Amino acid sequence: MTYKPQAKYLKDYQPPSHQVEHIDLTFDLSPQKTVVTAKYQLEANNQSRSVELDGVDLKLTSLKVNGLPHTKYEVIDSKLIIDNIPSKFELEVETEIAPELNTSLEGLYLSDGAYCTQCEAEGFRKITYFFDRPDVLATYTVTVIGDNSFPYLLSNGNKVEEGKLENGKHYVKWQDPFKKPSYLFALVAGEFDLLEDTFKTCSGRDVKLQIFVDKGNLSKAPHAMESLKKSMKWDEERFNLEYDLDIYMIVAVDFFNMGAMENKGLNVFNSACVLANQETATDRDYHVIESIVGHEYFHNWTGNRVTCRDWFQLSLKEGLTVFRDQEFSSDLGSRALNRIDAVNAMRTHQFAEDAGPMAHPIRPEKVIEMNNFYTVTVYNKGAEVIRMMHTLLGELGFQNGMKLYFERHDGQAVTCDDFVNSMADATGTDLTQFKLWYSQFGTPKLKVRTQYNKTQGEYQIEIEQVHAAQDSVQVPLHIPVAIELLDNQGVRINLEHPEVRQGRVIELKAATQTFTFEGVSEEPTLVLLEDFSAPCLLEYDYTVAQLCHIAMFASSDYARWEALQQLYTQQIREYVKGQEVDFVLSKELSAVLLSLFANKPKDLAILAEYITIPNFDTLSAGYEQVPVEALCNAIDELENQIAHVLKDVLTQFYRGTQESGSLSAGDVAIRALKNRSLYYLALTDADVSTSLSMQASSTNMTNKLGALRSAVNANHSLQNELMEHFDKQWNHDLLVMDKWFALQAANKVDSCIDNILSLYEHPCFDKSNPNRVRALVGTFARSNPKQFHREDGAGYKLLADLICELNQLNPQNASRIITPLLSFKRFDEKRQGLMKAQLDRLSSIENLSDDLFEKIDKALN
């Protein structure tokens, strides 16, 4: 690599040279030549006679200082440097941009004919010259001028004026009274269908709610609207936070790099995160939409009203808001299911990131391309760090901390330390050591040893925290460890100990710490890290009998699921260690699974999770060198074993249980277990052809996809017929076809790669659309290890070939799908060589984007 972009460091942070109180923006929209006029007053924070503003791909057509043309300036790379200026002055900058040519989907671009913006993290500099950094907060007035063919001209804030102009044009003026950084600016212009509603806030104000969708999609918008109203109500009731503007708008667009964006009062969403009806969306889609709508709404306070001082503090808003959207989903639905979701994300993706070349703290110390740090570490591990504070402080203490945080920092751009300090000061808790979670990377391992003294009735738990050699912090962390002790009858033992918080939490602060519990009349079974109280790996010599006991009797549904996951992992590791031995499910585990069906929990969706085994990524984290074939075979064998052990009870449940097709929690749970049952039954010698055909013809997308997934996974004789019929039925709906592309990508047959290459020519596939690329190639690389890690390297080449094309077309999307290639050192020598060869090839492509450079450089060096 000859080109080496410069890194930025947290330690080098300097306040902005100037402040801007207010900015006036005028857009005269045109696909090839949009004219942007920006007018704002700058006031120097020092005696500087010059100013540097950010700008990328802009044509500067006019520059005025205090109303007069100004010539003392130069444009160098991505900076406009203006010299010979007073300490306080008004700047007027006119630029031209071409939205039609902007395929990066940053700044102002066209999405299927509609104008759309994406400014986080550094997209505003593609619109006009400004301080494109989060610590410059200003109020905005925005005038949008467009053709009458674009009836909706939208921006942040409240609409204050609109009117007709000559030449078939009109305009709308918006004012946002709340100061915000440039990354929260938004503009959308187009022709849409509109769903409207209102919400009455706790103080009695009526807020207008609007959701804009492409023509013909209005019937798919009500769920998002209901989710928005639930979010507003929940934030008032749980956090005492009320919405502040007169209007809240959501716009769904097809071309979008992210899931959604929380721009103040005007959220821009990927259509996949808005549109849903039962014919086109699965139960999972409904859940995800509710969660994402909530997430973006909750940003109004945790991200918008209080924002980040600099991008190194990204987890300040994202980790906190992920925690809030997880709590929202848990309060409205099943807390156990939502916790399982969160933990699966950590184990499948975040632990791997912590162990790979892109490992970084939740508050990074150094970045080259900020887009690369919208990661599971910043978001999901960041949320776990917030959750640990909640675990330590309790709900009341946490809410007191949130209240103080807003009292101190409303309207400001602040740091992660400011948030933790609010929590500490509001509760009188010393969180100095806890702050290390923000600066360390790597996944701590807890080594646990126990000892029981029957004579003295004492039970000792010794916990040692171990940090891997590559971890950035080798000193002890402050770790809340939630535990439960079960007696031989499965009854919870009360924990009498002066250091126990919230009745179940012990605090680990030293490298090794011992906790002694007295008055314990029999040796208990220990439940560790209950509800995943800290994002750590656990090393404890559980016996099969102990794990079965937890799976039967733990008071937490999550703890039962966790015990089963450990049992499955034990079975797989034994098989991988000695593959010449036939895979036979242990009698103890078989008995537990049958018992769980005989005594079904009220929530059948939990039972579906109980019989779902860990995936390849989760299991591979336990190996220094991943045994690809052995692990893939073990997963297949374990699923076959479970299918045969449970065949009779699964058949009985599948045939004997009906649901009405509604979205009630009960029907959703029945569908979850019936689909998991069919998945397993398709692996047995049972004749499921009729069931597959009938379910595939369902008008409910959850059931339809469940049948196709079962047929594809089992390589059933009906799979081609079912997949072809689905294609013919749904090729008019691109979001539905994404599900079909994902099924094609996950197919474990040897022809999978050839099939994917042929699907590039499918009428519904478009390499410029991030949704299509993620569905087909992203799913293949992440969820089909058998074919992606083929010994001939064809899977690696497939991914690298596409990344070469995307480097210029959409660098962000290229950077996001490259992740499976980065951890090549975890594989055998042959695969390492094949993966490294593709990374070397990518490193030498012409005009390599900063997004890709950073990741490839870290992986190779």
N, C-alpha and C positions, 0 to 999 in steps of 0.2 A: 504494500500500500504506500503510495507516494503522498497522497493527500491526507492531511491530518488536521481535522477541525479542532478548534480550541475548546477545552473544557472550562466550565464555570465552577467556582467553589463557594460553598456556603460561607466559609471564613472571610471571603472577599466582599461580602455584602456591604454596599454603601447606599445611604438614602438617596432619593432622586435629586438631581440638581435644581429642579424647578417644581413648583406645585401648580396644578390646574384646578380651579374651582368649578368651572362650567365649560362645556363644549357644545357648539352648534354644528350639526352635520346636515348637509343637504345632498341627497342622492338623485341624480337624473338618470334613470335606469335605461340601459341599452345592452344587448347581449355582447356586442363587440367593443362598445365604448361607453361605459358608465362613468359619468362625471361626478366626482365626490369633492364637495367643498367643505372644509373643516375650518372653523373659526373659534379660537380660544385664547384666553389671556394667560400668559405665563409669568410667574413671579419667582425669581431666583432665591434659592436657599443659601446662596453664598454671593460672592462678588464677581462671579463669572460673567464674561462678556460674550460667551458663546453657548450654544445648546446643541445637543445631539439627539435626534429623533429616529425612531425605528421605521423602516419601510422596506418592503420586498416586492419586486415585480410591479412597480408603480411608474407611471409616466407623469412627471411633474410638469404642469402646464402654467402654473402661476404661484408666486409667493409674495406676500405682502406683510410688512411690519407696520403696525399702527396705521393701516389703510393705504400705505404707499408701497409701490414696487421695491423689492429689496434684492440686490444682486450679490451680496457678500455671503455666498453659501456654496457648498459643494456636496455632491452625492458620492460617497465612497462605500462600495459594497452595499450593505443593508443599513447604512446610516445617512441621514441628511444632517449635515453640520452647518449651522447658521452662525455667522460671526458678526461682530460689530453691532451688538444689540444692547438695549438698556436692561436694567435689572427687572423691570416690569413692563410688559408690552403685550399688544394683541397681535397674534399671528393668524394669517389667513392663507391656507394652502389648498390649491386645487390640483387634483390628480385624476388620471384616467386609468381605468382597469377594464379587463375583458372577461367577465364572468363565464362566458361560453367556452373559453379556452382553459379554464381553471379545473383540471381533473384531480387536483390534490384534495379537493373538498375542504380546504381551509380558506378563510377569508370569505369573499362573496363569490358564489358560483351558481350554476344552474342545475337544478335537480328535476329532470323530466319536464323542463319548461318553466319551472317556478324558480324565482330568485330565493337564495337561502344563504345564511351565514353560519360559519363555525369559527369562533375566535379563541377558544381555549385550546392550547395554552397561548400560542403566539401567532394567532391568525389575523388579529386586528391590523398588524403591520402590512398585510396584503390589501388593505382597504384605503388607508391614508397614513401620512406621517404623524406619529404620536409617540408618547411614552408607553410602549406596549409592555407594561410590567404591572403586577397586581397592587403595588403600593402607591400608585397614583390614582386617587379616587376623585371623581367629578360627577356633577349632575349633567344630564344630557337633554338636549332638545334636538329632535330628529325630524327632518322634512323629507318625505319620500315622494318622488315624482315618477309616475309610470303611465304607460298606455292604458286606455280604458279596458283593454282586453285583460288587464290585471286588476280585477275589481277590489282585491284586498291588498292594501299596502300597510304592513305591520311593522312596529318596532316596540322598544321597551317603554313601559310606563302607561300613562293615561292619554287617551286621544283628546287633543285640545282644539283641533281645527281641521277642516277638510274642504275641498272645493274643486271646481272644474277649471281646466286651463285650455288654451288653444291647441290646435293640431291633434285633437283626439286624446288629450292627456288629462290627468287629474292628480291631486296631491292630498296627502294626509300628514298632519303634524302631530308628533308625540312628545310628551314631557315625562321624564322620570325624575321625581323629586328626591330620590334617595341616591346618595353618592355610590358610585360603583367603579371598579376597575374596567379597563377596556375589554378584558376577556369575557365580560358578561354582556357586552353589546350584542344586539340581534336585530336582524332585518329579514323579513320574508315578504315576497310579493308574488301573487299568483291568483289563479281561479280555483276555488275549492268548494266542496260541500261543507256546511257549517252546522255543528251541533251546539246549542246554547242551553245554559241553565243558570241558576243563581245559588249562592250560598250566603246564609245569614251568619255573620261572625258572632262570637260570644258577647261583643259589645253592641250588637244590634245593627251593624252595617251590612248592606246588601252588596255582595261582590258578584259581578258578572263573570260567568265562566264560559269560555269558548274553545271548542276543539275543531280545528281545520283539517280536513282529510281530502284526498284526491276524489274527483267526481266518481260517484257510484259506490263509494265506500262508507256512506253515512250509517248504514245498518251495523257496521263493525265498530262504531265509536262509543256506544253507551257504556260498555264496561270500563273504559278508560275514564269516562266522566264520573261514574259511580266511585271509582277508585280515588279520583281527585277529591270528591266530597268527603269520602271516608278519611283521607289523609288530613284534610283541613280540620275536621272534627277531632281526630285523634291527637293532632299536635296541640290543639287547645286544651284537651282534657288531660293528656299525659305530661306535657311540657309547658302549658300555659302560654303558648305562643300563637298569636293571632296574625292573620295575613294583613298586609298594610296598604296595598293599592286598591283601586276601584274595579280592576279587571285582571283576570288571570287567563292567559291564552296558551294553548298547546297546538303546535303544527306538526303533522306527520309527513315526512318526506322519505322517498325511496333511497336516495343516495346520501349516506351518512356514515362517517367512519366509526362513530360510537353508538351506544344505545340511545342516549338522550343527552340534552344539555340544559342546564338550569338557568339560562339567561333571565335576568330579572323581569318577571311578569310575562315573558314570552319564551316558553320552553320549546325548543326544536327537538323533535323525536324521530328516531328511525321508525318507519312505518311498522316494522315487526314488533315494536314495543307499544303500539297503540291499538292496532286493528285486531278485532276478535269477534267471532261468533262461533257457535258450537260446530257448525259445518266446516269451518276453516281453521279453527284454533283448538289446541289440546288443553286439557285441564292445567297442564304445566304452563302453557302460554298465558292462561288467565292469571295464574299466580305470579308469573314474572312481570306481566303488565302492571298488576296492582303494586308490586314491589317497586318497580322503576318509576311509576307515576309518583308514588310516595317519596322515593329517594329524591327526585328532582324538586318536588314541592318542599321537602324538609330543608333543602339547601337555601330556601329563602332566608332563613335565619342562620343556619350553620354553613356559611359559604358566601352568602350575598350581603346580609346586614353586617356580619363579621366575616372578613375574608383573610386571605393569606398575605403576609408581608412580602414573601418571595416564594418562588416555585419549589424550593427545598421544603417548604412547610405544607406541601399539598395534602398530606394526611390530616392536617388540622381540619380541613373541611371534608375530605373524602372518607377517612377512617371513621370520623364522628358521625357522618351522615349514613354510612353503611350500617353502623351500629343502630342508628335510629330507624332505618328502614327494616332491619332485622327484627327489632322490637315491635314495630308496627305490624309486620306479618305475623309475629308470634302472638300478639295480643288479639288479633283478628282471627287467627287460625290455630294450628297445632304448634305449640312451642317445641315439642320434641322433633317434629318433622323439619321445622325451620332450623333447629340446631344441627340436625343431621346434614342438611343442605350446606350450612356454613362450614362444618367440619370437613365434609367431602371436598369443598373448594380448597380448603387449606391443605389437605393431605394430597390431593390430586395435583394441584398446581403450585401452591405457595412453598411447600416444603422442597419441591424440586427446584424452584427458583432460588431458594436459600442455599441449596447445595450446588448451584451451577455458576457459570461465569457472570451472569447478570445479578448476582446476589447484592443486595443493598439494604441499608437500614430503612425503616419507614420514613425517616427524615434523611434523605441522601446527603452526602457531604460534597458530591461532585456530579455534574451532569454535562453531557455534550448536547444531546437533543432531548428537550424536556418531554416530548411525546412518548419517549421510551420509558418514562417513569409513571405512566398510568398503568400500574401493575397490580397483581394480586397482593404483593407485599404492602404497597402504599394503601390500597383499599381494604383488603380482607385481613391482613395481619394488623393493619392500623385499627380496624374495628375490634379485633381481639384485644388489643392493648387498651382501648376504651372500655371494653367489657371487663377486663381485669380490674380497672379502677372502680367500675360499678360493683363488681364482686367484693372488693375490699371495703368500699364505703357504704354499700347498701343503697336502696332506691332513694331514701330520704336524703342521705348525704350527697348522692350524685346530683339530685335535683337542686339542692342548695348550691352546689358547685356550678351548675349550669346557670342558675339565676345570677350568681355573682359574675360569672363570665360575661353575660350580656350587659349587666349594669356597668361593668368596667370598659367593655370594648365595642359596644354597639357603634357602627359607623366607622370602624377602624380596620386596618390591615395589620394582623398580629402574628405571633409565632406559636408553635406547639408548647413552648415553655409557658406562655401566657395562659394557655388552657389548663395545664397541669397545676400551675400556681393558683388558679382560681379554685380548683378542686381541693388543693391542700389547705388554702386559707379559709375556705368555707366550712371545713370540717375539722380543722386543727390536726390534720394528719401529715406526717412527714413523708413526702413522696420524692425526696431527693434521690434515693437509690433507685426508685421506680423509673425515673427519667432515663436511665440507661437503656430502656427498651427502645427509645427513640434514636439512639446512636449506634446500637449494635445490630449486626446482621448474623444470619445463621440460626439454626433451630436448636435451642438447648435440649439436652437429654437429661431426664431425671432417672437416676439409678436408685432403686428403692429396695431396702432390706427390712424385714420384720422379724420380731422375736416375741414369743409369748411365754410368760412365767406364770404357770398355773397356781403355784403355791402362793405367790404374792398378788395374783389377780392383775398382773400388769401386762400391757400390750405396747410394745415399742415399735415406732416407725422411724427408720433412719433414711433420710433423703439426701442424696448427693447430686448437685447440679454439675453437669459436664458440658464443656463447650468444645466443639470441634476445632482442629488446628487452624482452619481457615476463618473461624469466626472472628469478628472485629473486636469483641470484648471478651476478655478472659477473667474478669472479676465477677463476683456473684451478682445475680439479678434479684430483684424483689418479685417473688412469684407466689400468687395465691393458689394453693392446692386444695381443691374441694374434695372431701372424702366422705365415705359412708362405711360403717361397720355393720355387717349382718351376722346374726347368730345362726346356729345350726338349723333353726326353723325358718330362716329367712326374714326374721324380724329385725328392724333397725335398732341399733344400740345407741342410746343417747350419749353424746360426747361431752364428758365432764373434764374441761381443761381450760385453764385461765387464758390461753393464747388462741382459743378457737373463736373466729369471727362468724357472725351470721349463723351460728349453730352447726357449721360444717366446714369452715375454711381455716386452714392452717397456713401461716405465712413463712415461706422459705426465704431467708435473707443471707444466710451464710453458705459457704461452699458445701458444707455438710452439716446437717442439723438433725437432732433426734427429738422426737415427741413421744412422751410416755403417757399412756391412758391407764388410770387405776380403776379398780372395781369391776374388771372385766372377768366374768365367771367362767367363760369358755373361749377357746381360740376362735376369733371371728374371721369372716371373709372380708377382705379389704377392697372397697371400690375406690379407685384412684382417679384423680382428675375428673371428678364427676361433672357432667355437662361440659367437658372440655374447658376447665376453668383457666387454663393457660395454654398457649400455642407451643407445646413441648412434645418431644418424643418421650416415650415411657419404656423403661427397662425394668421389668419385675417378673420373677419366675412364677407366673401363674400356672397352676396345674389345670388340667382339663376339668377336673371336678369343681374347682373354684370358679372358673369361668361359667360353667353350666349353672352353678348355684346363683351367680350374679344374673345370668340370663333369665333365670326363673323368678328371682325374688327382689332384685333391686327396685327401689321405690321410684326410680326415674326410668321412663321409657328410653331415654337416650342411653343410660348406663347399660340397659339390657341389650340394646343394639350394639353398643361398643364391645360388650363381652362376646357377642356372636361374631363381630368382625375379627376379634382376636382369635377366636376358635377357627374361623375360616383361614386366617393367615397362618396359624400353626399347621393346619392340614396341608396347605399349599407348600409351605417351606419343607415339610417332611417329604412331600412328593418330589420337589425339585432336587432335594439332597440325594435321593435314591430312586431314580426313575425306573429302574428295572422292576420295582415292586408295583403291583397293581394298585390303583387308587381305590381305597375303600373308606367310605365315610365312617368315622368312629361311632361306636354304639352309643356313647354318651351324647354326642352331638345329634345323632339321629333321634334319640329319645327326646331331647329338648325340643327339636323342631316339631316333632309330632305332638308333644305336649302343648306347644304354643298354639297349634291349630285346634287341639281339643278344648283349650281354654282361651278362645280368641279374645283379644283386647277389644274394647269398644271401638277404637279407631282402627279399622281394617287396613288403612294406609300404612300404619306402623308395622303391621304384620307383613305387608309387601316389602317394607324396608328390611325387616328381620331376615328375610330369605334372599336378599340381594347381596352378592359377595363383593369384596373390594375390587376395584378395577386395576388394570395393568400399572398405571402410573403410581397409584397408592402402594401397591405391592412392591414395585421396583425400588421404592425409596429404601427398602430394607436391605439392599444389596450394594456393595461397593462396585461390583461389575455385574450389570444386569444380564441374567441368563434368559435371553429373549425367547428362544424356542421352548425351553423347559417351562418358563412362566406362562406362555400362551397355552401350552398343552395342559398345564396344571389348572388354569382357569376353566378351560373347556371340560376337563375331567371332573372338577368339583361341581360344576353346573349339572353335568350328566348325573352325578351321584345324587345330588339334591333332588333332581327331577324324578329319579327312580324311587328314592325313599319316600317322597311325598306324592307320588303319582295318584294314589287312591284318594287322598284328602283333597288334592288339587282338582281332580276330576269331579268329585262330589261338590266342591264349592263352585267350580265353574258352571256346572250344569244346573245346580240347585239354587243359585242366587241371582236375583234380578235387580235391575236398577231402572229408574224412570227416564234417565237421560238428562236430569236436571243438573244444576251447578251447586246443589246443596252439598254440604260437607260429607254427608252419608253416601250420596251417589258417587261423588268424586272418589271416596275411599274404596267403594265397591269396584269401580272401574280400575283403580290402581291394583287391587289384588287379583281381579279377574285377568287383567293383562299380564301380570307377572305369572299367574297360573298358566295361561296359554303359552307364554314364552318357554316355560319348563316342559309342559306337556308335549310341545312340538319336538323336544329332544328325546322323547321316549318312543316306544313302539306303538303308542296309542294312535288311533286313526283320528287326526284332527282336521282332515281336509274340509269337512263340512263346516266345522267351527271357524276355520280360517276364512273360508269363502263368505259365510254369513256375516262375520264380523267386519270383513273388508268392504262389504257393501253397506255398512252402517252409515247413517247420516251424521254420526258423531265422530269428529276427527280423532279423538282420543282412542276410540275403539278401532277405527279404521287403521290408524298408524300402528296400534298395538298388534293387529293381525299381520301387517306387512313386516314389522320388525321381527316378530316370531318366525315368520316364514323365511326371511333372509338369514337370520342367525342360525336357524336349523338347516339351511340349504334345502328347504322343502321343495318337492317337485312342483308346487304351485307358485313358487316365488316369482318366476318370470311373467306368468300370466297376470298375477296380481299387480306387479309393478307396471306392466304395460297398460293395464286398465286404468291405474291411478294417473299415469302420464296423460292419457287421452282425456280423462275426466277433468284434470286440474291444470292443464298447461296454459290456461287463460289467467291463472292467479299465481304471480311470481312468489309471493310469500309462502303459499302452500307448496309450491314446487321446491322451495328451499328444503323442506322436510324430505322430499323425495330424493334430492341430490345428496342429502346427508345419509340417507339409507344406502344409496349406491356406494358412497364413500366408505361406509363401515362394513361392507360385505367382505368377508374373509377369504373368498375364493381367489384362486391364482390369477384369474382374468381381471381382477379389480382395477389394476393400473391401466390396462388397455381400455377398460370401460370408461374410466375417468377421462382419458385422453379423447375418446370419442364423444364424451358429453360436452367437451369444449365447443362442439359444433351444434349442440342442442339449441333450438330457437329461444329457450328461456335463459340460457347461460350468457353472462356478460362479465368479462374480466374487469371492467371498469366499475362494477357494482360490488362494494365490500360484502354485502349479504350473500351474493352468489358465491364469491370466492371463499368466504368462511364456511358456508354450508358444504361445499364440495371438497375443496383442497384442505381447508382448515380441519374439517372433521376427519378426513383421511389421515393427516399427519398426527393428529392428537388421539384419535379413537380407533385406529386400525393398526395396532403394533405389529401384527403378524405380517401384513403386506408393506407397511411403511418401512419396517426394519428387515425387509427381504435381503438375503445374503448377496444378491447380485447388485444391490444399490439402486435398483430402479425406482424405489420409493423416494430416496433422497434426491435423485435427479429430477423426478417429477416436480418436487417442491422447489428446487433451485431454479429450474427452467422458468417457472411462473414468477418467482421473485425477480428474476432478471427483467421480465417484462414490466412488472409492477414498480420497479425502482424509479422509473420516470413517470409512469402513469399515476401512481398513488403511493408515495414512499411510506406513509403511515401504515397502510394496509400490508405492504411488503414486510415492514418491520414487525408487525404483529404475528404474521404467520410463520416467521423464520424460527421461532422459539424451539421447536422440536429438534432442530439441527445443532443447537448451541451446546448441549451437554454431551457432545460426542465422546468425551473422555470416560464416560461411565459405561461404555460398551466394550465388547471384545476387540482385539487388535484389528481384525479385518473390517468390522463395521466402523471403527474409529477412522481408519484410512479412507474409507469411502465417503464418510460424512465430512471429514476434513478436506478432502479433495473438492467437494462442492463449495465449502466455505472459502477455500483458496480461490476457486473460480469466481465466486461472487465478489471477493475482495478486489478483484482486478477489473471489474466492469467499469466502463467509462461513466463519468459523472455519478459516482456512487453517492447516494443521499446520506446526509448526516445521520438519519434515522437508522439506516443499515450499517453505516460505518462503525458506529459506537458498539453495536451488538457483535458484529463480526470480529472487530478488533479485540474486544474483551474475550471472546471465545477462543480465538487463535493465540492470544498473547497472555 
